[in-house]
């Protein structure tokens, strides 16, 4: 495993752990599934999908959401940031 991949996985885990906790503080119970801590790709992608589902439940527009692969493959990080800002606008 390269250093870049290691640090991305570390960031990814910390980032989602914080977001999962934040969403549960905003509206307890909106996250219907627990966060997977496994490094298996399909479980990490499931975490992303669960986050996006929670964003929708909190009222974030579908146009503000990103695709799972945008974050997982680091394809469209701008849209990921836009989604987080949209979530912030909904909860303030």
FILUMPA-228008 format. One record per atom (N, C-alpha, C): x, y, z. Coordinates in steps of 0.05 Angstrom, whole numbers, padded with zeros to 5 digits, always signed. Layout:
BEGIN
XYZ ...
This chain:
BEGIN
+00017-00023+00000 +00000+00000+00000 +00018+00025+00000 +00012+00043-00018 +00029+00067-00020 +00021+00086+00003 +00039+00105+00008 +00034+00125+00029 +00010+00142+00022 +00006+00148-00004 -00017+00164-00012 -00043+00150-00006 -00044+00124-00012 -00068+00108-00008 -00073+00106+00023 -00052+00101+00038 -00055+00100+00067 -00067+00125+00079 -00056+00148+00071 -00066+00173+00082 -00095+00179+00072 -00101+00172+00047 -00128+00175+00038 -00148+00159+00054 -00140+00133+00059 -00158+00116+00075 -00161+00126+00104 -00139+00137+00115 -00141+00148+00142 -00159+00173+00142 -00156+00190+00122 -00173+00214+00120 -00202+00205+00116 -00206+00186+00098 -00233+00176+00091 -00247+00166+00116 -00233+00150+00132 -00245+00139+00157 -00252+00161+00176 -00233+00179+00181 -00237+00201+00200 -00260+00219+00191 -00259+00226+00165 -00279+00244+00153 -00307+00232+00157 -00311+00207+00151 -00338+00195+00153 -00346+00190+00182 -00327+00184+00199 -00333+00181+00227 -00345+00207+00238 -00332+00229+00231 -00341+00255+00240 -00369+00262+00228 -00372+00257+00202 -00398+00264+00189 -00420+00246+00200 -00415+00221+00205 -00436+00203+00216 -00444+00214+00244 -00425+00221+00260 -00431+00231+00287 -00446+00258+00285 -00438+00275+00267 -00451+00301+00263 -00480+00297+00255 -00485+00280+00236 -00512+00276+00226 -00530+00265+00249 -00519+00246+00264 -00534+00236+00287 -00539+00256+00308 -00522+00276+00311 -00527+00298+00330 -00549+00317+00319 -00548+00322+00293 -00568+00340+00281 -00596+00328+00283 -00598+00303+00276 -00624+00290+00277 -00620+00261+00285 -00622+00255+00310 -00617+00227+00319 -00635+00207+00305 -00623+00185+00297 -00637+00164+00283 -00639+00166+00253 -00629+00188+00242 -00631+00191+00212 -00611+00172+00199 -00590+00166+00212 -00571+00146+00201 -00581+00119+00210 -00594+00105+00192 -00607+00079+00199 -00587+00056+00201 -00564+00060+00190 -00543+00038+00191 -00518+00049+00205 -00504+00030+00218 -00479+00038+00231 -00457+00040+00210 -00437+00056+00217 -00415+00059+00199 -00398+00034+00198 -00391+00025+00174 -00373+00002+00171 -00345+00012+00175 -00330-00002+00192 -00302+00006+00197 -00283-00011+00181 -00293-00029+00165 -00276-00046+00148 -00263-00030+00126 -00241-00039+00117 -00227-00026+00095 -00235-00038+00068 -00255-00056+00068 -00264-00069+00044 -00278-00047+00027 -00271-00046+00001 -00282-00024-00016 -00313-00023-00016 -00326-00046-00019 -00355-00044-00021 -00368-00035+00005 -00356-00040+00028 -00366-00030+00053 -00361+00000+00056 -00338+00009+00046 -00333+00038+00047 -00352+00053+00029 -00358+00041+00006 -00377+00053-00012 -00405+00053+00000 -00411+00033+00015 -00437+00032+00029 -00439+00054+00049 -00417+00061+00063 -00417+00083+00081 -00424+00109+00067 -00413+00113+00044 -00418+00137+00028 -00448+00138+00020 -00458+00116+00011 -00486+00114+00003 -00504+00120+00027 -00498+00110+00051 -00513+00116+00075 -00513+00145+00082 -00490+00158+00078 -00487+00186+00083 -00505+00202+00064 -00504+00195+00039 -00520+00209+00018 -00550+00205+00024 -00558+00182+00033 -00586+00177+00040 -00594+00194+00063 -00577+00197+00083 -00583+00214+00106 -00585+00243+00098 -00568+00252+00079 -00570+00279+00069 -00597+00285+00057 -00606+00265+00041 -00632+00268+00028 -00654+00270+00049 -00653+00254+00070 -00673+00254+00091 -00673+00281+00106 -00650+00294+00107 -00647+00320+00120 -00655+00343+00101 -00662+00337+00076 -00672+00357+00058 -00653+00368+00038 -00629+00356+00036 -00610+00365+00016 -00620+00356-00012 -00620+00375-00030 -00630+00370-00058 -00613+00350-00072 -00626+00333-00089 -00611+00313-00104 -00590+00326-00122 -00594+00351-00130 -00575+00364-00147 -00550+00372-00132 -00552+00373-00105 -00529+00380-00089 -00513+00356-00079 -00525+00332-00084 -00511+00308-00076 -00489+00300-00096 -00471+00283-00087 -00451+00273-00105 -00455+00244-00109 -00442+00232-00128 -00443+00203-00133 -00423+00189-00115 -00429+00165-00107 -00410+00150-00090 -00382+00150-00101 -00379+00145-00126 -00352+00143-00138 -00338+00170-00139 -00353+00192-00137 -00340+00219-00136 -00321+00221-00113 -00330+00210-00090 -00313+00211-00066 -00294+00187-00065 -00305+00163-00070 -00289+00139-00067 -00265+00139-00086 -00269+00147-00110 -00247+00148-00130 -00234+00175-00133 -00243+00194-00116 -00232+00222-00116 -00235+00234-00143 -00258+00230-00156 -00263+00240-00183 -00273+00269-00183 -00292+00275-00165 -00305+00301-00166 -00307+00312-00137 -00285+00319-00126 -00284+00328-00098 -00299+00355-00094 -00301+00370-00116 -00315+00396-00115 -00345+00391-00108 -00356+00371-00120 -00384+00364-00115 -00388+00353-00086 -00368+00339-00076 -00368+00329-00049 -00370+00353-00029 -00353+00373-00034 -00352+00397-00017 -00379+00412-00020 -00389+00414-00044 -00415+00427-00048 -00437+00413-00032 -00436+00387-00031 -00456+00372-00016 -00454+00378+00014 -00430+00380+00024 -00426+00386+00053 -00436+00414+00059 -00430+00433+00041 -00441+00460+00045 -00472+00460+00044 -00483+00445+00025 -00512+00443+00024 -00524+00431+00049 -00511+00412+00060 -00520+00400+00086 -00519+00421+00108 -00497+00437+00108 -00495+00458+00127 -00517+00479+00125 -00525+00485+00100 -00546+00505+00096 -00573+00494+00107 -00577+00468+00104 -00602+00456+00112 -00605+00455+00142 -00583+00452+00156 -00585+00448+00185 -00581+00474+00201 -00576+00496+00188 -00572+00521+00202 -00598+00537+00204 
